């Protein structure tokens, strides 16, 4: 759905959101998984309605294309005009600002395994959550990895394939593994 289409049908979309909100969250979660592969405008609409009922908050014109996998969506917030392209994995406490573009095959995960107790295998140790914050006007290129605790500043670009393990300053392009500042914009 383009932005104009969203606002053209906003009243109908709001009505559908209210109807779906009457269903239990568990049904909405299962439906989000079920409609994950649905293509086209119908798929975008169904996912928007379900995400609107499952996430902490969701702005207008949030477009989630097919085959995006959400884990712990109840911890997420979405601003206005957010687009997430196919085959992304989005997990944990993540805050998307306004005017965000996330390209295909990107993953974001706000949790990390601890590893301090050498007597216990790492996979059985507690997990630490550290939120990911993405400010307004950010473009995240294809195949990026955004790790826990990262804050991406306003009007920044994360180049394709980057692994972001540290904060990204505002008006900056970062890239590489691990991501480093390429230039200021």
N, C-alpha and C positions, 0 to 999 in steps of 0.2 A: 504494500500500500504506500503510495506516495503521500507526502504531507497534505496536499490538497484533498486527496481522497479521504484521508483520516478525518479531517474537519468537516467534509461534506456529509459523512455518515456518523458523525460523533454522537448524535442523540440515539441512534439505533445501537451503536456500540455500547453506550452507557447502559441502555436497557438490557442488553445481553449480559453485560458484566453483573448487573443486579440480579438477574435470573440465575446465573451460574453461581453467584455468591450464596445462594440458598442450599447448594449441595455441600456435603462435607469436604473438608480439605483433602482427605485421603482420596476421594473420588477425583477431585481436581488434579491431584498429583499424578494419579494413574492416567488420567486423560491427557495430561501434558506429555507423558511418555508415549502414549498411544498415538497422539497427533504429531509427534516429533518428526515423522517422515513425510507429512502432508505438504505437498508443494503448492506454490501459487498464493493468490490473495486469500483464499479460504484458509490455508494453513497459517498464514501470517495473522489473520483475524482470530482464529481459534487459539493460537498460542498467546496472543496479546490478552485476550479475555481471561485465559487461565492464569497467566503470569500476574495480571492485575489483581487476581483473587488470592495469589499465593505469596507474592513478595511483600516486603515491608511497605514499599511505596513504588508507584510506577507512574511516570509522566505520560504525556501525549505522544503519539506517533512512535512507539517503540516497536521496531521491526526485528523479529527473530526469524531468520530463514530456517529451512529444514535441517534436520540432523544436528541440532545444537543440544548438548546434554547439560542439564543443570543438576547440581547436587547442593542441597541446603538452600534452595531458592528463598525460603522464608527469612533468610538473613540478608537478602540483597535489596538494594534500592536502585531505581532507574530514573534518570531525569527525562527531559523531553528530547525527542529526535535522536534516539539511540538505535543503531543498527548493528546486529550481530549476524555475521555471515555463516554459511554452513560449516559443519564439522568442528565447532568450537566446544571446549569443555570448560564450564564455568562453575567453580565450586567454592562455597564458603561465604564469609562475610565480605561482600564486595559492593562498593558504592560507585555507580556510574553517574557522572554529571550530565550536562546537556550537550547535544551535538557531538556524540561519540560515534565513531565508526570502528568496528572490530572486524578485521578481515578473517578469512577462512583458516581453519586448522590452528587457531590460537587457543592456548589454555591458560587459565588463571586459577590459582588455588591458594586460599588464605590460611591453610594449615600446614604445619611442619611436624615431622616426628622429632621427638627429643632423643638424645643419644648419650646422656651423661652417666647412666647406670650400666657399667660394663658387665654386670652379672646377668642382665636381661637382654635378650635379642631386641634390636632396635624396633622391629615391627610390633613388639608388644609393649613398648614404652608409651607413656602418654603423648598426646598430640597437643601442640600449642597453636592457638589461633591468633593470627595477627592480620587485621583487616587490610584489604587492598582498596585504595581510594584513587579514583580516576576523575580528575577535575574536568571542567568544560572544554569543548573544542579540541578533542584528542583523536588522533588517527593511530590505530594499532595495526601494523602490517600483518601480512600472512605468516602463519607458522610461528608466532611469538610465544614466549613463555613468560608470564608475569607471576613472580613468586610472592609469597606471603610478606606482608608488612610494607609493600611498595606504595608510594604515593606519586602519581604522575600528575605534574602541574599543568595548568591551563595552556592551551594552544601548543601542544607538544606532539611529536611524531615518534613512534617506535618503529624502526625500520624492520622489514620482513626478516624473520628468523632470529630476532634478538632474544636474548635471555635476560630479563630485567630483574635484578636482585637488589637494586638500590633505588632510592628516590630519583625521579626525573624532574629537574627544575623546569619552571615555566618557560615557554618559548624556546624549546630545545628539541633537537633531533638526536635520538640515541640509536645505536645499533651495535651489533656484535655479540660475542659470547665471552664473558659477560658484557652486557650493554655498557657502552661508554658514550660520552657526548661527542657527536660528530660536528654539530654546528648549532649556533643560536639563530633563531628566526625572529 
